């Protein structure tokens, strides 16, 4: 059995297609809709999209870009899933992701690589990139980005960066008694039950280290694994060379932040060895979503016959 953990906040029709592509007898789906999302998205019954998967729906956290709320939501979904049962793999994905293969093929891939951890590392760490350590070393005000949303985000960000400069001048250091080396990479992963439960045991420590930090949803799982020989040795790809094959997600940061896939990318996507891709946006190009949806659904139906 696999658990899909979805963090979503917009594009209802796109989320509905994602749910249908994940609908499989060997999947349970845990979907968290951001508490600040439109009511039409928050209160839609996502279980109605599925006939085979059990769907557990929640809307608890108001997530702010760069804040601890993203980590909090991620840990909540992991805990919710582990309390339900033991899964072979837990896949954290966004509501703006899509699978690139049908579910039977995805399950076969992870069976062939059973026990491996699929986590991306950018190659950056706090020993050679001060910008990485800076995210954790000082007290950031990212938790207030939501509550001050009536002010232009760029202005809030500038104010926050200014107060960080002051902390630098006064030699503030949240990490003075912490010898962790922090590693950076994609937030999205596919990991095993044992690793999930190990991670959840450190929930209070994770909150202590990462609360009031900046964009540390991109540090938590990488830092936990890289500072633990047991888990580092079980990575699917341990080269730490910014290759997204490591978490089997097709993501392109060279053309965007990340790049939003369009119809012209269809062949590139279906020819990929990755299991998932991000990012898609029905407001930018609904056609690519429809093309992948029809292809994968048709392929999956053919496999079940």
PELIN-V378967 format. One record per residue. N is the residue number from 1. RES is the residue in one small letter. PHI is phi in radians with two decimals (* if undefined). BURIAL is # if it has 16 or more other ideal C-beta (glycine too) atoms within 10 Angstrom, else .. Layout:
N_RES_PHI_BURIAL + N_RES_PHI_BURIAL
//
This chain:
1_x_*_# + 2_x_-2.05_# + 3_x_-1.98_# + 4_x_-1.74_# + 5_x_-1.94_# + 6_x_-1.95_# + 7_x_-1.91_# + 8_x_-2.31_# + 9_x_-2.61_# + 10_x_-2.76_# + 11_x_1.17_# + 12_x_-0.99_# + 13_x_-1.10_. + 14_x_-1.16_# + 15_x_-1.11_# + 16_x_-1.06_. + 17_x_-1.15_# + 18_x_-1.02_# + 19_x_-1.03_# + 20_x_-1.16_# + 21_x_-1.31_# + 22_x_-1.65_# + 23_x_-1.18_# + 24_x_-2.77_# + 25_x_-1.09_. + 26_x_-1.75_. + 27_x_-2.14_# + 28_x_-1.94_# + 29_x_-2.11_# + 30_x_-1.95_# + 31_x_-2.05_# + 32_x_-1.94_# + 33_x_-1.70_# + 34_x_-0.90_# + 35_x_-1.13_# + 36_x_-1.71_. + 37_x_-1.24_# + 38_x_-1.02_. + 39_x_-1.03_. + 40_x_-1.09_. + 41_x_-1.50_# + 42_x_-1.10_# + 43_x_-1.77_. + 44_x_-1.21_# + 45_x_-1.51_. + 46_x_-1.26_# + 47_x_-1.10_. + 48_x_-1.20_. + 49_x_-1.44_# + 50_x_-2.11_# + 51_x_-2.02_. + 52_x_-2.05_. + 53_x_-1.62_# + 54_x_-1.37_. + 55_x_-2.03_# + 56_x_-2.00_# + 57_x_-1.99_# + 58_x_-2.57_. + 59_x_-2.68_# + 60_x_-1.96_. + 61_x_-1.72_# + 62_x_-1.67_# + 63_x_-1.47_# + 64_x_-2.00_# + 65_x_-0.94_. + 66_x_1.44_# + 67_x_-1.69_# + 68_x_-1.13_# + 69_x_-1.00_# + 70_x_-1.20_# + 71_x_-1.16_# + 72_x_-1.03_# + 73_x_-1.15_# + 74_x_-1.05_# + 75_x_-1.16_# + 76_x_-1.06_# + 77_x_-1.12_# + 78_x_-1.10_# + 79_x_-1.15_. + 80_x_-1.01_. + 81_x_-1.21_# + 82_x_-1.16_# + 83_x_-1.29_. + 84_x_-1.49_. + 85_x_-2.99_. + 86_x_-1.68_. + 87_x_-1.88_# + 88_x_-1.20_. + 89_x_-2.45_# + 90_x_-2.05_# + 91_x_-1.88_# + 92_x_-1.58_# + 93_x_-2.36_# + 94_x_-1.66_# + 95_x_-1.15_# + 96_x_-1.88_# + 97_x_-1.77_# + 98_x_-2.49_# + 99_x_-1.25_# + 100_x_-1.79_# + 101_x_-2.23_# + 102_x_-1.30_# + 103_x_-1.14_# + 104_x_-1.12_. + 105_x_-1.23_. + 106_x_-1.09_# + 107_x_-1.12_# + 108_x_-1.10_. + 109_x_-1.05_# + 110_x_-1.27_# + 111_x_-1.13_. + 112_x_-1.15_. + 113_x_-1.99_. + 114_x_-0.94_. + 115_x_1.60_. + 116_x_-1.42_# + 117_x_-1.87_# + 118_x_-1.83_# + 119_x_-2.35_# + 120_x_-1.58_# + 121_x_-2.11_# + 122_x_-1.39_# + 123_x_1.65_. + 124_x_-1.66_# + 125_x_-2.56_# + 126_x_-1.31_# + 127_x_-1.47_. + 128_x_-2.05_. + 129_x_-2.32_# + 130_x_-1.06_. + 131_x_-1.08_. + 132_x_-1.27_# + 133_x_-1.13_# + 134_x_-1.06_# + 135_x_-1.09_# + 136_x_-1.92_# + 137_x_-1.19_# + 138_x_-1.99_# + 139_x_-1.58_. + 140_x_-1.64_# + 141_x_-1.81_# + 142_x_-1.08_# + 143_x_-1.12_# + 144_x_-1.63_# + 145_x_-1.06_# + 146_x_-1.25_. + 147_x_-1.17_. + 148_x_-1.86_. + 149_x_-1.17_. + 150_x_-1.27_. + 151_x_-1.69_. + 152_x_-0.96_. + 153_x_-0.97_. + 154_x_-1.10_. + 155_x_-1.21_. + 156_x_-1.02_# + 157_x_-1.09_# + 158_x_-1.13_. + 159_x_-1.11_. + 160_x_-1.09_# + 161_x_-1.13_. + 162_x_-1.14_. + 163_x_-1.23_. + 164_x_-1.18_# + 165_x_-1.03_. + 166_x_-1.11_. + 167_x_-1.11_# + 168_x_-1.09_. + 169_x_-1.08_. + 170_x_-1.66_. + 171_x_0.98_. + 172_x_-1.19_. + 173_x_-2.64_. + 174_x_-1.18_# + 175_x_-1.84_. + 176_x_-1.08_. + 177_x_-1.95_. + 178_x_-2.20_. + 179_x_-1.84_. + 180_x_-1.13_. + 181_x_-1.71_. + 182_x_-1.58_# + 183_x_-2.03_# + 184_x_-2.17_# + 185_x_3.12_# + 186_x_-1.23_# + 187_x_-1.18_# + 188_x_-1.55_# + 189_x_-2.58_# + 190_x_-2.32_# + 191_x_-2.35_# + 192_x_-1.51_# + 193_x_-1.05_# + 194_x_-1.08_. + 195_x_-1.15_# + 196_x_-1.01_# + 197_x_-1.19_. + 198_x_-1.10_# + 199_x_-1.10_# + 200_x_-1.18_. + 201_x_-1.10_. + 202_x_-1.72_. + 203_x_-0.97_. + 204_x_-1.16_. + 205_x_-1.15_. + 206_x_-1.05_# + 207_x_-1.10_. + 208_x_-1.08_. + 209_x_-1.33_# + 210_x_-1.87_# + 211_x_-1.19_# + 212_x_1.10_# + 213_x_-2.02_# + 214_x_-2.17_# + 215_x_0.96_# + 216_x_-1.55_# + 217_x_-1.10_# + 218_x_-1.61_# + 219_x_-2.10_# + 220_x_-1.02_# + 221_x_-1.20_# + 222_x_-1.12_# + 223_x_-1.17_# + 224_x_-1.05_# + 225_x_-1.27_# + 226_x_-1.19_# + 227_x_-1.68_. + 228_x_-2.40_. + 229_x_-1.01_. + 230_x_-1.01_. + 231_x_-1.49_# + 232_x_-1.08_# + 233_x_-1.24_. + 234_x_-1.83_# + 235_x_-1.17_# + 236_x_-1.08_# + 237_x_-2.46_# + 238_x_-1.80_. + 239_x_-1.32_. + 240_x_0.95_# + 241_x_-2.00_. + 242_x_1.16_. + 243_x_-1.65_. + 244_x_-1.33_# + 245_x_-1.14_# + 246_x_-1.09_# + 247_x_-2.00_# + 248_x_0.78_# + 249_x_-2.11_# + 250_x_-1.52_# + 251_x_-2.34_# + 252_x_-2.15_# + 253_x_-1.65_. + 254_x_-1.32_. + 255_x_-1.97_. + 256_x_-3.10_. + 257_x_-2.21_. + 258_x_-1.44_# + 259_x_-1.08_. + 260_x_-1.63_# + 261_x_-1.19_# + 262_x_-2.24_. + 263_x_-0.95_. + 264_x_-1.17_. + 265_x_-1.62_# + 266_x_-0.95_. + 267_x_-1.13_. + 268_x_-1.05_. + 269_x_-1.25_# + 270_x_-1.28_. + 271_x_-1.50_. + 272_x_-1.24_# + 273_x_-1.51_. + 274_x_-1.29_# + 275_x_-1.53_# + 276_x_-2.35_# + 277_x_-2.51_# + 278_x_-2.60_# + 279_x_-2.25_# + 280_x_-2.10_# + 281_x_-2.59_# + 282_x_-1.11_# + 283_x_-1.38_. + 284_x_-1.62_. + 285_x_-2.68_# + 286_x_-1.25_# + 287_x_-1.12_. + 288_x_-1.14_# + 289_x_-1.13_# + 290_x_-1.14_. + 291_x_-1.09_# + 292_x_-1.18_# + 293_x_-1.01_# + 294_x_-1.15_. + 295_x_-1.15_. + 296_x_-1.22_# + 297_x_-1.12_. + 298_x_-1.13_. + 299_x_-1.11_. + 300_x_-1.12_# + 301_x_-1.11_. + 302_x_-1.14_. + 303_x_-1.19_. + 304_x_-1.43_. + 305_x_-1.33_.
//
